[in-house]
Amino acid sequence: MRQLFIIFSFLFLSACKEPYVSPYNSPNLGYLVVEGVINSGPGNTTIKLSRTSPLTDGTYAIETGASLMVMDQNNRAYPLSEIIAGQYTAEGLNLDPGLKYRLQIDAAGKQYLSDYVAVNDNPLIDTISWNYASDGLHIAANTHDLQNKAKYFQWDYVATWEIHSAYIPATKYSSNDPYFVTYFDPIKYWLNDSSKYKCWQSETSQQFILGSSIIYNVDTLSNPLTVIEPGSMKLSVLYSINVRQYTYSKEGYEFLQKMKRNSEQQGSVFDAQPSDLQGNIHCVTKPDEMVIGFVSSCPIQEKRAYISNADIPGWNYVSGCSLMVQNNDSAFIRDNDYYPDGVTPHILPVNYITRNPSTPPPNGVIFTFTAADIGCVDCSLRGTSVKPAFWP
C-alpha cells in the first residue's frame, strides 16, 4: 500500500507541474547578457558579454567584436579591449571614487548604456579561514567595515591544487618509437623520470556566493565559500584559493539574488517561476529590448590562502592505484613476421610501466616489470605540468 501511495503521489505532482512559458520573444541573436564589475581600484576591469538562448537549449553564445568603454559623469572615457573572445578588459583604471560611472556597449549594430552608479566602499578581506568537519573542509571569507558602509557582498574564487602521480615511471612503452623497427623491442628507458609526477589542477566558483551584513549592528561578516569533500585529491598535497570580493548597492544585490535563485533552482514542483532579470542596463537603439545584467563599481579586493595536507591531520586521501607484476608468460608476445627466429620478446601495449630496478634488462630485453594504469603515473592527464607563477 505504501509503495502505491508513493507512485500515486509522484504521478499527481507530475500532473500538477506545468512548463514555464517565457513572456519574452527572444530575438534571433538572443538578449544581451552583461557580467562584471567596474573595478575602481588598481586591478583589472573585465566585462563578459554573451547572448541568451531558448530555455530548451543549454548552450549560450559569447558576444565578440563589441566596443566597450567605462564613462564617468564628466564624459571621460576608459576603453576596454577584447583580450579573450567575449571578455573585455581594461587595466588599472584607478577611478575617482567621488564620481559616478556607467558602461557603454556597442554590439550587433545597437548601443547599450547602463545607469550611472556610485563607487561602493569595499573593505579588505581580513582572512580566509577553514574548519574541518565530518562532511569536509569548510572555507570562508571574513571581512569587516569600521565605517559600517558596505552591506551587500559577492565573492568568487579560483582554486588550484597540486597533485602527484602515485608512481614515477622508469620505463615507457611506445609502439611508434623508431627503435621498435630497428632493434629488439619498443622500449624507452627512463630512470626515475618525474616529468609527469607533479601537476596542478584548477577550478573556478560556479555558483553565486552572496552575503549581507544588513541585519548586524557592526559590519562584520564571515561567509562560506566552498566545502572540500573528505579525502579529496584537492588536499592530497597543497591547495590554494584566490578569493575576490565585490560590494553592491541594495538594488544590485537584489538583482544577484534573482540570478542566484533562477540558476540554482532544480525545477521541482515548488520552485518559483523565473524572475524578470532586467537590471540597470538598457538598449538605447531599441528601448523595449530586454538586457540582462547589473553594472556596479567598487575597488575589487583579493586575497589568497594556502592549505597544506599537513594542516588537516587525518585527511586520508587514497589514490586508488595499484601495481601489477608482469612477467614473460603474461606480458610478452613473439613477432614471427619481423623476427623469423620467433624468439625476440615484445612488451604488450601498456602505456606506462615501472620497471623493477633489481632485474635490469639484458641486451635490451625486459622480462619482468611492474605496470600501472596510465592515470597513476601521468598526472598531466588531470592537470598541467606547468607550475603556476604564484605557487610556493
N, C-alpha and C positions, 0 to 999 in steps of 0.2 A: 504493500500500500504506500509506503514512504517513497519508494522509487517512482511510482506512478505520479505521486504528488509533485516530485521534483521535475519530472518530464513535463507535466501539465503546466507547472509554473514557468518553465523555460519557454514553452510554446506561447503562453499568454503574454509574457514580456516581449517576446519576439514580435508578436502580432501588434503590440502597442507601440513598438518603436517605429517612428516614421523617418524617412530620409530627409535631410536638410536640403532645401532648395534655396540657393543664394538669390537674394533680390537684385543682385548686380549682374548685368550682362557684360561679361569680360570682353574687352576688345581683342582684336587678333593678336596684338603684342602683349596682352595682359596688363594688369595695373603695375605701375612702378612701385618697387619696394626699396626704401632707403634705410640703411642701417649704419650706425656710427655716431660718434660724439665729436664735437669740435673741441680739440684739446687746446685750452688757453695757455698751457704751460710749455716747457721746452721740448716735450716729446712729439712724436708724430701724430698727425690727424689722419685717420683712414676712414673713408666712407665707402660702403659697399652698395652697389646697385644691382638689382635683379628685377625680373618680371614674374608676376603670378601666373599660375597655370590652373586649369579646371580642377575642382575638388576631387574628381575621379582620377586625376593624373598626379603621380607622386613626384614629378620632376619640376625643375624650375630653370629659367634661362637667365644667365648673367647679362647685364647691360654693358656692352662695350662701346667705345667710341664716343662717350658722352663728354661734355665740358662742364667742370665743376669749379666753383670758387666760393670762398667764405667772404662775406662783405660786412663791414661794420656800418654803424648808423651814419658815418660821415662819408659813405660810399668808397672807402678804401677797399681794394680787392686783394684777396690772397688766393692765387690759383692752386688747384690740386692736379697732379699728374697721374695717369693710369700706369702704374708700375707693374701691376699684375692684372690680368683680364678681369674686369668688373670691380676692381679695387682702386680707389683714387686717393692719393696720399700727398700731404704737404708736411715738410719737416720744420720743427721748431718755430711755430707761429709766435709764441710769447705775446699773447694778446693783452691789451689793456683791460683789466677786469672792471673798469668803470664804464665801459661801453657795452652796447648790445650788438649782437651778431646774427646774421641769417645765412642760409645756404642757398645758392643759386645753381640750378641744374639745367643744362640744355641737352636734351636727349630725344632721339627719334623725331626731330623736327618740332619739338614742343619745349616750352620753358616752364620750369617749376621753381617756386620760391617758398621758403619756409617763413614763418613768422620770426620777427626779431626776438631773440632770447637773451636774458641776462646771464652773466657768468656765475655759475653756482659755486659757493665755497665747497671745498673738498679737503677734509683733514687728512693727514698722513695715515697710512696703515701702521698701527703700532706693532703688531706681531702677527705671525702665522702660527697658530697653536694646533696641537693634536692630542687626542686622547684615545687610548686603546681599550676597546670594549669587546664584548663577546661577538658582536656582529662585524667587527673590523676596526680599522683606524679612522677615526673621525677627525677631519681637518677643518679649521675655522679661521676666518679673518677677524681681527679685532681692531677697533678704531674708537676714537673719541674726539669731540669737538668742544673745547673750552668755551668758545663763543656761542655754542648752542644754536648754530645757524643751519648746519647740514642735517636734514631729517630723512631724506629719501635716497637710498643707495642701491647700486647694482655692482656685481662683481663678475669677472670671468677669469679664466686661468689657462695656462699651458703647463701640462705636467710632463716631465721627462724622467725616465728611469734607466739605469744601467742594467744590462742583462749579460750573463755569462753562459757560454755553452757548457754542457755537462762534461764534455771531454775535449781534449786537444788532439786533433788528428796527427798521426805520424806518417800516414801514407794515404794517397788519393788514387782512386781508380779513374782512368779516363780513356774511354774507348776511341776518342778522337785524337789521341796523342800519336804523333808520327812514330814514336817509339814502338807503338803497337805493331806496325808493319815492317819494322826494320830490325827488331831484336827479339828478345824472349817473350815478354809479356807486357800488357798495358799498365805499367805501374809507375807512379811518381813517388819518390821517397822524400818525405818531409819529416824532419826530426823536430818534434815539439813546435810545430808551426802554430802560432797563436793569432794569425791574422783574422780568423773567423771566430775567435774566442770571446772577444769583448765588443758589445754593441750597445746602441741606445735606441729607445723607442719613445714616441711622444703621442700625446692626445690633447685636444682642446675641450673645454667645457661645452656641453651640448644642450644645457638647459638654462632657463632664466634664473639667475641667483639674485634674489631681491631681499632687501631688509629695510625696516624703518624704525627710527627711534622716537616716533611721534608720541608714543604713549609714555615715554620716560621723561622725568624732570631734568635729567642730565643726559647729554647726547653721548652715551657710551654704548657701544654695540659689539656683540660677538656673534657672528653669523656663520652658520655651517656652509662649507663649500663642497665637500665630497667625502665619500667613505670608500676606503680601500678594503676589499673583502679579505678575510683571514687567509693567510698562506699564499696570497697573490704574488706572482712573479715581480710585480711592480716594486716590492720591497725586498727582493731577494739580495740586493747589493746596496744601491743608493737611489733615493727618489728625490726629485726636485719639483717644486711647484712655484710658478711665477704668477702672481695674482695682480690683477688690475682692478682699481676701484673707481667708480663713477658716482656722481651725485646728480639728482634731478629735482625739478620743481614738482609740486603736488600733481599737476596735470600730466607731466611726463611719466611720473611713477604710476599713475592710474592707467596710462596707455600701456606700459610694460606689463602691468598686472593682467590686462586683457590679453596681451600677446602670450603671456605665460599660461593662462587658462586655456586658450584656444590651441596651443601647441602641445599641451600635456594631457588634455582630455583623451580618454581611450574609447570614446564612442559608446559608453554604457547608456542604458535607458534613462538614467537620472541626470545625464550631462545637460548643461545649458547649451543652447544653440550658439554658434559662433557669433562673437560680438562685432559691432561696427568698429573697424580698426583705423578710421580716419584720424590722423594726428594733426600736426601743425604745419604740414607741407601741402601746397596747393598747386594745381596746374593752371598757370596764367593763361595759356593758349586756349584751354578748354576747361572752363571753371567747373563744369559738372562732372569731370573725370575724377574718380577716386584715386588717392595716393596713400600708400601705407608707409608710415614712418613717423618718428617724432625726433626733431633735431633739438639737441641740448648742448650746453657748453659748460666745461669745468676743467680745471687742471687735473689730468688723469694721474692718479697715484699708483705706484707699482712697488711690489716687494717680492723677493724670492726667499724661499726657505729650503733647506736640505734635511732629509730624514734618512738616517742610515739603518741598515738591518740590525746593527748592534744597539741602536736606540730602542728597539722593540724586542725585548727578550721573549723567546717562545714563539716567534713568528711562524716557524715550521714550514718554510717553503720546500716543496718536493718537486723536482724536475720531471719525474715520471720516466726518466731514461734508464736504459739498461744495456749492458754489453752482451754480445753473443760471441761465443768462441767458435770459430770456423776452422776446419782442417781440410786435408786433401780429399777426403771422401765426400764432404758436403758442399765444398765451395770451389771445386776445380772442374774444369772440363778439358777435353783433349780436342785439338784442332787438326784433323787429319787432312784438311784441304790445303792449308798453308804449310804445315809441317808434316811431310809424308811419314816421318818416323812415328808420329802419333804419340810422342812422349812429353811434349812441352806443355806444362800446365798453364791454364789461364784462370784468373780470378773471375768469378761470375759478376755481373754488373751490379755491384753495390756502390753507392755514391761516395761514401767516405768510409775508410776503415782506420782503426787504430792498431798498429802492428805491435805485437808483443816483442819488446826490445831484447828479451832473453833468447830469442830464436831468430837471429838475423838471416836474411835470405841468401843462401849460397848461389853464386852465379846469376843473380837477378831473379831468382825464383822464390816466392813466398809460399810456404807450405802450411803454416799455422798463423792465424791472426785473430784479433778481436774486432768485431764490427758493431756499429751503432747506426741508428736512424740518422739521416742527414740533418734533421732538425735538432739533433742532440750535439752536433759538432760544428754546425754552421749557423751562428747567431744572425748573420746577415739576412736570413730568411724571415726574421721577425723585426728587424730594425736596420739601422745604418751603422757601419763600422767607423764612420767619421765622427770623431769626438767633438761634441758641442763646444763652442768657444767659452761658454760660461762654466764648463764642468771643472771641478777642482782637481 
